[in-house]
Structures are given as structure tokens and as C-alpha cells.
Amino acid sequence: MDNRKINIVDTTLRDGSHAVSHSFSPEQVTAIAGGLDKTGVDIIECAHGDGITGSTFNYGFSKYKEMDLINAASKVIKNAKQAILLIPGIGTIEDMEEAYENGARVVRVATHCTEADVGIQHIQAAKKMGMMACGFLMMVHMAEPDKLLEQAKIFQEAGADYINLADSAGYLLPDDVKARVDKLVNGLDIPVGFHAHNNLSLAVANSIAAVETGATYIDATCRGLGAGAGNTQIEVLAAVFNRMGYNTGMDMYAIQDVAEDIVEPIMQRPQVIKTAPLMLGYAGVYSSFLLHTYRAAEKFGLNPRDILIELGRRRMVGGQEDMIVDVAYALSQQKNKDK
């Protein structure tokens, strides 16, 4: 039996924010974070879906002040570590310091998978503050394993405590996950984690593949709440890992109760794989592009699938949400010309 400790990072209050239009209230954060803290998860992440200070026109405005939500979580998190996500260029070191003052003790510095260098100063600043720091590489399907290792080493040299690979588009197949995780596990001196999206219904399978290849940090959310078709469903993961004999420290019944009794009643819709999220995974498009794509499709009278295919063809990455309207406009012009 594999006795490695698998650290579970719950991102319901961060990635799950996308699925509720960034409307979590302080009371809801208190209930969810407090419930999660009793389940044995290791890290609880709380932030806007696109990281701290992501509340903007481009990414969607938060209904409540983000620092109030972080502070609310900190008051009830007693056993786990409290995390934030920071995307350089959206969040700053000053924002990270403010989050620290409000209770955050872990920062996950997220960059595109080929741009780790833009996060060096943020990792270094976090370590000076005494925070646990994670180098979070997004859209990892867009780089081969050797390139990812090169980028992960940049984070490692900056002082990161672990590296997280994020399949932000839900594009990877289990063998793709294994190739990437294996390369990092064998090439780094620090642990490796994995963050899955469920656009191809492979989030749990890909999380298993990551652990089987040596990953020791796995992201998941209650009811699979998250951008696109959502993330790895934590209560399912707890049951599967329990069956497989992995040591997660999670109370399987407790995590089921949090998902069913606290999170499900405030969900705006079931987290299911509809056509558009499926196309995100198929085309390799950033999962948080989904709502923007729906809006652009409605505005220009287009099939959202056509927009997603074109975004994938152009290899659009997180931070280019404003380009979705441009792509939709170009497609509508072409459509009119073809009539």
C-alpha cells in the first residue's frame, strides 16, 4: 500500500467562484470554510475566481469585497492552511500583503505555463513574509513536459514550496498527465501537484493519474464547482482515494455533508458537462472563457462552439478574455460574407 500523504487543496471558494458569478457572501464563506476545516483537507483557497483583485470588468465583478471574504474564512479556519491565488498582472505583492493581514498563509502564484519568470518576485516576497508559496503553471497542455520542467525550475529556484500543474482547459488525457507529472517529479527537489478541470469528464481520472505518477497535492472542489464543467469533485475523490488506499486525512462522510448540506443549496445550477464546456476541453480553451463566450455568441448570433474552436486555434490564454469579442466579431463578419 502507498503510504504517501496526499495533500488535498480545496478550491471551492476560489475556482468555484466562477460557477456562482463571484457572488459568495461572507456568511457563505464562513459556512463553507468552517465546514471544510473540519473535514481534514489540508489547504482551503479563497479568492476571486481569477485570483485576488480579479474583480474587474474583464473577469467579472465580485458581489462582496474580496478581502472581507478572506478575512471571514480566516476566522473559522483552525486546522487547514488558508490560501489565495495570485496572477501577476492582476494581483500585486501589495495585494498579497493585504491578504496576509487578513489571514492568508499560502499563496499560489499562477502564470501561463511558459511564463514562470513573471512570478519570481511574488514567490520571493511571499517567502520573506513567511508564507508557503506554490508555483502554479496554467494551461499545461500548451507545453511539452521538458518545457514545463524548465519553467517549474524557475519557480523552484525562486523558493517555491511546491509546483502545481493546472489543466486549465480540461484538455489532457491521463497519459498526458502522467508524462507531465513524471517529468517534474523526477526533475525537481520539491513536491508536485495537479489541478484538473472536468470538461472531458476526466478530472477524477486525471487526478488519479497524477497521484499514481508521484503528485502529492491535488486540487478539488465541493460538487465539482468551478469554471467550465468544473473541477475534480472532492467528495468523489475522497471516496475513490479511500478505495485505493491513499492517505488523504479526509473524513469521507464529513466532506460529503459539506458538499450536500452547505454548498449545493447555494449553487446557481448543477455542475454538469454541457456542450460548451465539452468543447472547451476538446478545443483546449481556458475554462473561465466560457461565460464570456456565451455572451459573445448571443451578441453576434453565433454558435458558441464555433467561437471556442477558433479560440483554441488561435491558442488564446488566460488574460485574453477581451479578445473573445474580437474573435466573435470576426466570425460574424465572415458568416455574413458567406451568406
Secondary structure by P-SEA (a helix, b strand, c coil): ccccbbbbbbcccccccccccccccaaaaaaaaaaaaaccccbbbbcccccccccccccccccccaaaaaaaaaaccccbbbbbbbccccccaaaaaaaaaacccbbbbcccccccccaaaaaaaaaaacccccccccccccccaaaaaaaaaaaaaacccbbbbbcccccccaaaaaaaaaaaaacccbbbbbbbbcccccaaaaaaaaaaacccbbbbbccccccccccccaaaaaaaaaaacccccccaaaaaaaacccccccccccccccaaaaaaaaacccccaaaaaaaaaaaacccaaaaaaaaaaaccccccccaaaaaaaaaaaaaaaac
